[in-house]
């Protein structure tokens, strides 16, 4: 598949990491010099990527052949959980791979819990979260989510991990210390929640429902939906600029929806704009406030499109 997937920005080293899913590469872009700094290969079907600057590590999700082999054997969810997906860990100083650990069937979104020094990876099609010890780079275990999962996030306010379950239209909470599911919250008015992000101060989550093009604001402590409004067709990746108080939602349609989140529980739409065909992923530089859209095929060429937002 000729596609790019997630992006992750290291604001300290001024680097943007891009998962080039179709090319099997992890790209490193120097934002200050506006040039490609490195192309790391050996990552077939790389999807999720997360840089953790304080650890000097980048985590990349690498789906394997487990899905096809499991389906060909007629296995259910239990069989899928034994897929061949992996999580690759790369040193940001040397750009050398440190380790590669089991990731399930289709590892995708990635979150970091700084309190317990643990990495949580969505195994989207395996119905679970994979957990990694960020200090020792060792596989810890898996948490059953009971269905296909979307993007996973850490809540700095409550210290919990949250992940939407796409197949059940719910948001589940997880105790990252005990590695146990602690809550199941139904997402009323949401069809197939996938994209998900948490407000900078925590406590509130924003869920993109790609089945019915809705953006939900959720109180993470109670599970109450405090706001629901339209979003661009087929929403995917969400990004937040804390300083500008903006939430960005990139969509498979190529449109970008922008919201003012100064009043975090009630985002105010600032409108939609067409970025490019397949501009479904976005990352925002907290320093320059520029938006980065990695595009796999624009007139036969891969491209990184950069937008500067209008001031508030």
Secondary structure as a PSIPRED ss2 file (coil, helix, strand):
# PSIPRED VFORMAT (PSIPRED V4.0)

   1 X C   1.000  0.000  0.000
   2 X C   1.000  0.000  0.000
   3 X C   1.000  0.000  0.000
   4 X C   1.000  0.000  0.000
   5 X C   1.000  0.000  0.000
   6 X C   1.000  0.000  0.000
   7 X E   0.000  0.000  1.000
   8 X E   0.000  0.000  1.000
   9 X E   0.000  0.000  1.000
  10 X E   0.000  0.000  1.000
  11 X C   1.000  0.000  0.000
  12 X C   1.000  0.000  0.000
  13 X C   1.000  0.000  0.000
  14 X C   1.000  0.000  0.000
  15 X E   0.000  0.000  1.000
  16 X E   0.000  0.000  1.000
  17 X E   0.000  0.000  1.000
  18 X E   0.000  0.000  1.000
  19 X E   0.000  0.000  1.000
  20 X E   0.000  0.000  1.000
  21 X C   1.000  0.000  0.000
  22 X C   1.000  0.000  0.000
  23 X C   1.000  0.000  0.000
  24 X C   1.000  0.000  0.000
  25 X E   0.000  0.000  1.000
  26 X E   0.000  0.000  1.000
  27 X E   0.000  0.000  1.000
  28 X E   0.000  0.000  1.000
  29 X E   0.000  0.000  1.000
  30 X E   0.000  0.000  1.000
  31 X C   1.000  0.000  0.000
  32 X C   1.000  0.000  0.000
  33 X C   1.000  0.000  0.000
  34 X C   1.000  0.000  0.000
  35 X E   0.000  0.000  1.000
  36 X E   0.000  0.000  1.000
  37 X E   0.000  0.000  1.000
  38 X E   0.000  0.000  1.000
  39 X E   0.000  0.000  1.000
  40 X E   0.000  0.000  1.000
  41 X C   1.000  0.000  0.000
  42 X C   1.000  0.000  0.000
  43 X C   1.000  0.000  0.000
  44 X C   1.000  0.000  0.000
  45 X C   1.000  0.000  0.000
  46 X E   0.000  0.000  1.000
  47 X E   0.000  0.000  1.000
  48 X E   0.000  0.000  1.000
  49 X E   0.000  0.000  1.000
  50 X E   0.000  0.000  1.000
  51 X E   0.000  0.000  1.000
  52 X E   0.000  0.000  1.000
  53 X H   0.000  1.000  0.000
  54 X H   0.000  1.000  0.000
  55 X H   0.000  1.000  0.000
  56 X C   1.000  0.000  0.000
  57 X E   0.000  0.000  1.000
  58 X E   0.000  0.000  1.000
  59 X E   0.000  0.000  1.000
  60 X E   0.000  0.000  1.000
  61 X E   0.000  0.000  1.000
  62 X E   0.000  0.000  1.000
  63 X C   1.000  0.000  0.000
  64 X C   1.000  0.000  0.000
  65 X C   1.000  0.000  0.000
  66 X H   0.000  1.000  0.000
  67 X H   0.000  1.000  0.000
  68 X H   0.000  1.000  0.000
  69 X H   0.000  1.000  0.000
  70 X H   0.000  1.000  0.000
  71 X H   0.000  1.000  0.000
  72 X H   0.000  1.000  0.000
  73 X C   1.000  0.000  0.000
  74 X C   1.000  0.000  0.000
  75 X C   1.000  0.000  0.000
  76 X C   1.000  0.000  0.000
  77 X H   0.000  1.000  0.000
  78 X H   0.000  1.000  0.000
  79 X H   0.000  1.000  0.000
  80 X H   0.000  1.000  0.000
  81 X C   1.000  0.000  0.000
  82 X C   1.000  0.000  0.000
  83 X C   1.000  0.000  0.000
  84 X C   1.000  0.000  0.000
  85 X E   0.000  0.000  1.000
  86 X E   0.000  0.000  1.000
  87 X E   0.000  0.000  1.000
  88 X E   0.000  0.000  1.000
  89 X E   0.000  0.000  1.000
  90 X E   0.000  0.000  1.000
  91 X E   0.000  0.000  1.000
  92 X C   1.000  0.000  0.000
  93 X C   1.000  0.000  0.000
  94 X C   1.000  0.000  0.000
  95 X C   1.000  0.000  0.000
  96 X C   1.000  0.000  0.000
  97 X E   0.000  0.000  1.000
  98 X E   0.000  0.000  1.000
  99 X E   0.000  0.000  1.000
 100 X E   0.000  0.000  1.000
 101 X E   0.000  0.000  1.000
 102 X E   0.000  0.000  1.000
 103 X E   0.000  0.000  1.000
 104 X E   0.000  0.000  1.000
 105 X C   1.000  0.000  0.000
 106 X C   1.000  0.000  0.000
 107 X E   0.000  0.000  1.000
 108 X E   0.000  0.000  1.000
 109 X E   0.000  0.000  1.000
 110 X E   0.000  0.000  1.000
 111 X E   0.000  0.000  1.000
 112 X E   0.000  0.000  1.000
 113 X E   0.000  0.000  1.000
 114 X C   1.000  0.000  0.000
 115 X C   1.000  0.000  0.000
 116 X C   1.000  0.000  0.000
 117 X C   1.000  0.000  0.000
 118 X E   0.000  0.000  1.000
 119 X E   0.000  0.000  1.000
 120 X E   0.000  0.000  1.000
 121 X E   0.000  0.000  1.000
 122 X E   0.000  0.000  1.000
 123 X E   0.000  0.000  1.000
 124 X C   1.000  0.000  0.000
 125 X C   1.000  0.000  0.000
 126 X C   1.000  0.000  0.000
 127 X C   1.000  0.000  0.000
 128 X E   0.000  0.000  1.000
 129 X E   0.000  0.000  1.000
 130 X E   0.000  0.000  1.000
 131 X E   0.000  0.000  1.000
 132 X E   0.000  0.000  1.000
 133 X E   0.000  0.000  1.000
 134 X C   1.000  0.000  0.000
 135 X C   1.000  0.000  0.000
 136 X C   1.000  0.000  0.000
 137 X C   1.000  0.000  0.000
 138 X E   0.000  0.000  1.000
 139 X E   0.000  0.000  1.000
 140 X E   0.000  0.000  1.000
 141 X E   0.000  0.000  1.000
 142 X E   0.000  0.000  1.000
 143 X E   0.000  0.000  1.000
 144 X E   0.000  0.000  1.000
 145 X C   1.000  0.000  0.000
 146 X C   1.000  0.000  0.000
 147 X C   1.000  0.000  0.000
 148 X C   1.000  0.000  0.000
 149 X E   0.000  0.000  1.000
 150 X E   0.000  0.000  1.000
 151 X E   0.000  0.000  1.000
 152 X E   0.000  0.000  1.000
 153 X E   0.000  0.000  1.000
 154 X E   0.000  0.000  1.000
 155 X C   1.000  0.000  0.000
 156 X C   1.000  0.000  0.000
 157 X C   1.000  0.000  0.000
 158 X C   1.000  0.000  0.000
 159 X C   1.000  0.000  0.000
 160 X C   1.000  0.000  0.000
 161 X E   0.000  0.000  1.000
 162 X E   0.000  0.000  1.000
 163 X E   0.000  0.000  1.000
 164 X E   0.000  0.000  1.000
 165 X E   0.000  0.000  1.000
 166 X C   1.000  0.000  0.000
 167 X C   1.000  0.000  0.000
 168 X C   1.000  0.000  0.000
 169 X C   1.000  0.000  0.000
 170 X E   0.000  0.000  1.000
 171 X E   0.000  0.000  1.000
 172 X E   0.000  0.000  1.000
 173 X E   0.000  0.000  1.000
 174 X E   0.000  0.000  1.000
 175 X E   0.000  0.000  1.000
 176 X C   1.000  0.000  0.000
 177 X C   1.000  0.000  0.000
 178 X C   1.000  0.000  0.000
 179 X C   1.000  0.000  0.000
 180 X E   0.000  0.000  1.000
 181 X E   0.000  0.000  1.000
 182 X E   0.000  0.000  1.000
 183 X E   0.000  0.000  1.000
 184 X E   0.000  0.000  1.000
 185 X E   0.000  0.000  1.000
 186 X E   0.000  0.000  1.000
 187 X C   1.000  0.000  0.000
 188 X C   1.000  0.000  0.000
 189 X C   1.000  0.000  0.000
 190 X C   1.000  0.000  0.000
 191 X C   1.000  0.000  0.000
 192 X C   1.000  0.000  0.000
 193 X E   0.000  0.000  1.000
 194 X E   0.000  0.000  1.000
 195 X E   0.000  0.000  1.000
 196 X E   0.000  0.000  1.000
 197 X E   0.000  0.000  1.000
 198 X E   0.000  0.000  1.000
 199 X C   1.000  0.000  0.000
 200 X C   1.000  0.000  0.000
 201 X C   1.000  0.000  0.000
 202 X C   1.000  0.000  0.000
 203 X C   1.000  0.000  0.000
 204 X E   0.000  0.000  1.000
 205 X E   0.000  0.000  1.000
 206 X E   0.000  0.000  1.000
 207 X E   0.000  0.000  1.000
 208 X E   0.000  0.000  1.000
 209 X E   0.000  0.000  1.000
 210 X C   1.000  0.000  0.000
 211 X C   1.000  0.000  0.000
 212 X C   1.000  0.000  0.000
 213 X C   1.000  0.000  0.000
 214 X E   0.000  0.000  1.000
 215 X E   0.000  0.000  1.000
 216 X E   0.000  0.000  1.000
 217 X E   0.000  0.000  1.000
 218 X E   0.000  0.000  1.000
 219 X E   0.000  0.000  1.000
 220 X C   1.000  0.000  0.000
 221 X C   1.000  0.000  0.000
 222 X C   1.000  0.000  0.000
 223 X C   1.000  0.000  0.000
 224 X C   1.000  0.000  0.000
 225 X E   0.000  0.000  1.000
 226 X E   0.000  0.000  1.000
 227 X E   0.000  0.000  1.000
 228 X E   0.000  0.000  1.000
 229 X E   0.000  0.000  1.000
 230 X E   0.000  0.000  1.000
 231 X C   1.000  0.000  0.000
 232 X C   1.000  0.000  0.000
 233 X C   1.000  0.000  0.000
 234 X C   1.000  0.000  0.000
 235 X E   0.000  0.000  1.000
 236 X E   0.000  0.000  1.000
 237 X E   0.000  0.000  1.000
 238 X E   0.000  0.000  1.000
 239 X E   0.000  0.000  1.000
 240 X E   0.000  0.000  1.000
 241 X E   0.000  0.000  1.000
 242 X C   1.000  0.000  0.000
 243 X C   1.000  0.000  0.000
 244 X C   1.000  0.000  0.000
 245 X C   1.000  0.000  0.000
 246 X E   0.000  0.000  1.000
 247 X E   0.000  0.000  1.000
 248 X E   0.000  0.000  1.000
 249 X E   0.000  0.000  1.000
 250 X E   0.000  0.000  1.000
 251 X E   0.000  0.000  1.000
 252 X C   1.000  0.000  0.000
 253 X C   1.000  0.000  0.000
 254 X C   1.000  0.000  0.000
 255 X E   0.000  0.000  1.000
 256 X E   0.000  0.000  1.000
 257 X E   0.000  0.000  1.000
 258 X E   0.000  0.000  1.000
 259 X E   0.000  0.000  1.000
 260 X E   0.000  0.000  1.000
 261 X C   1.000  0.000  0.000
 262 X C   1.000  0.000  0.000
 263 X C   1.000  0.000  0.000
 264 X C   1.000  0.000  0.000
 265 X C   1.000  0.000  0.000
 266 X C   1.000  0.000  0.000
 267 X C   1.000  0.000  0.000
 268 X E   0.000  0.000  1.000
 269 X E   0.000  0.000  1.000
 270 X E   0.000  0.000  1.000
 271 X E   0.000  0.000  1.000
 272 X E   0.000  0.000  1.000
 273 X E   0.000  0.000  1.000
 274 X E   0.000  0.000  1.000
 275 X C   1.000  0.000  0.000
 276 X C   1.000  0.000  0.000
 277 X C   1.000  0.000  0.000
 278 X C   1.000  0.000  0.000
 279 X C   1.000  0.000  0.000
 280 X C   1.000  0.000  0.000
 281 X C   1.000  0.000  0.000
 282 X C   1.000  0.000  0.000
 283 X E   0.000  0.000  1.000
 284 X E   0.000  0.000  1.000
 285 X C   1.000  0.000  0.000
 286 X C   1.000  0.000  0.000
 287 X C   1.000  0.000  0.000
 288 X C   1.000  0.000  0.000
 289 X C   1.000  0.000  0.000
 290 X E   0.000  0.000  1.000
 291 X E   0.000  0.000  1.000
 292 X E   0.000  0.000  1.000
 293 X E   0.000  0.000  1.000
 294 X E   0.000  0.000  1.000
 295 X E   0.000  0.000  1.000
 296 X E   0.000  0.000  1.000
 297 X E   0.000  0.000  1.000
 298 X E   0.000  0.000  1.000
 299 X C   1.000  0.000  0.000
 300 X C   1.000  0.000  0.000
 301 X E   0.000  0.000  1.000
 302 X E   0.000  0.000  1.000
 303 X E   0.000  0.000  1.000
 304 X E   0.000  0.000  1.000
 305 X E   0.000  0.000  1.000
 306 X E   0.000  0.000  1.000
 307 X E   0.000  0.000  1.000
 308 X E   0.000  0.000  1.000
 309 X C   1.000  0.000  0.000
 310 X C   1.000  0.000  0.000
 311 X C   1.000  0.000  0.000
 312 X C   1.000  0.000  0.000
